[in-house]
Amino acid sequence: MRNLLATCGVLGLLLGGAAVGGAATPNVVLMMGDDHGWEETGFNGHPHVKTPVLDEMASSGLRFDRFYAAHPSCSPTRGSFLTGRHPNRYGTFAPGWSLRPEEVTIAHVLRKAGYRCGHFGKWHVGAVKAGSPVNPGGMGFDEWVSHDNFFELNPWLSRNGGPPEKIPGESSDVVVGEAIRFIDRARSDGKPFLAVVWFGSPHEPYSGLPEDLAPYDDLPAKYSKPVRLTSNETGGPVTRPQGEVLRERYAEITAMDRAIGRLRKHLAERGLRRDTLLFYCGDNGTSPDAALGVPHRGTKGQVYEGGTLVPGLIEWPGRIAQPRRTSVRATTSDLLPTLCALVGRPLPDRPLDGVDLSGAIDGTSTARPGPLFFWQYDVGRLGRSKLEPWIDPELQKGTTPLVKRSGGKATRDFTNFRLSAITSDDERGPRAIIDGDYKLVVHEQKGSDTVRRELFDLATDPGEKHDLIGQQAAVAEKLQARLAEWQRSVLRSLGGADYAK
């Protein structure tokens, strides 16, 4: 019966949209900005940055007021986006740590449902070159024009694993152009499509076209604090006044916003907007060089709200006919289970951390059915161990150039290891649980084994300013127990138990 439903869904898509389990199956475009925090949009009240297209999506579709990246840094969140699982389950601990080839992604799922699947832009969960077992093709995509990491103006991208080619233009416009051509090919072949578009903006180092810089010419006079970031000239670190940095960063966000508008317009011109689920989010909170400190505590790299809250939008006129906001807490790990439900495919046979958001899409859900978990694995301790690589290191070497140099290189390599002997030390690292409105934050004090715990009521204190640990000890203990239980499940996955099935 399940196979019959899936077959009916594919036939319906080929005929322009039909039903699987009573729900219309959409084309799917999933977009993500790089280091784009929750507050950096017009619709969330930013005092400077201009995002007219995202604002229009927020006013016409479904706006998530509490959408979270699954991790406060990029590669781990990207893993969660693809797999529906917390990145610590498969060793994507930090930027530059790859996926494992055994993982099941949204592209694997939708390709089995008859979709043509393409990836465009930043990958950063493994090398994009041919031969890499975790390039987009190895992880289920039919086509890709992608970069190992982030990119600036005139980006170098690899087409289907080939040698990097320099494509002239503003980078967000470049990747949207590639996605548009992919969409048109898929429709010409009568196929539904999944297009994953991961922008290189607004990650530093920043650069912008003159017309995008101009609206922010007043910022250098307003923000003089020195901040550190990457020099576009040397690829190394530099200190500059924050106002100059914000002018360039916001120009990148504005250009990305315009490119999204180009994609929306193309879908409308092709008669595809009604039956296309168009999604946008960020991959972690705002980076420290650009954070203005309001309204949330913390930045990229921290498990406080400022490190994990990001913009979250869905536009799908055929199913979301009226604009709506939701306070349901959602995360990047929810994408895979949601898409499985929408196209009538079974969930992968392994522990998932995401949930189906169909109820939030339809307005029937008012709360998340279970807790949200965050955990930055303590990768520092791994440097003291000799570990067996999960993937041949030669296959993990990147090829696509970028401005920011690391270890003297203008490319990025990746890693992933086998951790056969899991100990209590593997439970270390900043971590948090949100259950209802309560959030428990746990971390080891720097340089010691002393554990610090903080408890916040996000309903009354979204800025995490008032620690309730002394007044609500019982609540904290309950949350601590659930967090520890979840960590044990994650560590079983990390050891490879999920792949034995």
Sequence and secondary structure as in RCSB ss.txt:
>XXXX:A:sequence
MRNLLATCGVLGLLLGGAAVGGAATPNVVLMMGDDHGWEETGFNGHPHVKTPVLDEMASSGLRFDRFYAAHPSCS
PTRGSFLTGRHPNRYGTFAPGWSLRPEEVTIAHVLRKAGYRCGHFGKWHVGAVKAGSPVNPGGMGFDEWVSHDNF
FELNPWLSRNGGPPEKIPGESSDVVVGEAIRFIDRARSDGKPFLAVVWFGSPHEPYSGLPEDLAPYDDLPAKYSK
PVRLTSNETGGPVTRPQGEVLRERYAEITAMDRAIGRLRKHLAERGLRRDTLLFYCGDNGTSPDAALGVPHRGTK
GQVYEGGTLVPGLIEWPGRIAQPRRTSVRATTSDLLPTLCALVGRPLPDRPLDGVDLSGAIDGTSTARPGPLFFW
QYDVGRLGRSKLEPWIDPELQKGTTPLVKRSGGKATRDFTNFRLSAITSDDERGPRAIIDGDYKLVVHEQKGSDT
VRRELFDLATDPGEKHDLIGQQAAVAEKLQARLAEWQRSVLRSLGGADYAK
>XXXX:A:secstr
 HHHHHHHHHHHHHTT  EETTEE  EEEEEEESS  TTSSTTTT SS   HHHHHHHHHSEEEEEEE SSSSHH
HHHHHHHHSS GGGGT  STTB   TT   HHHHHHHTT EEEEEEE  SS  STT TTSTTTTT SEEEEESS 
  SS EEEETT S EE  S HHHHHHHHHHHHHHHHHHTT  EEEEEE  TT SS    HHHHGGGTTGGGT   
EEEEE TTTSSEEEEEHHHHHHHHHHHHHHHHHHHHHHHHHHHHTT STTEEEEEEESSS  TTT    SSS  T
TSSSHHHHEEEEEEE TTT  S EEE   EEGGGHHHHHHHHHT    SS       HHHHHT   S SS EEEE
   GGGGGGS  EESS GGGG      SS BTTBSS   B EE  S  GGGG S EEEEETTEEEEEEE TTSS 
EEEEEEETTT TT     TTT HHHHHHHHHHHHHHHHHHHHHHTTGGGG 
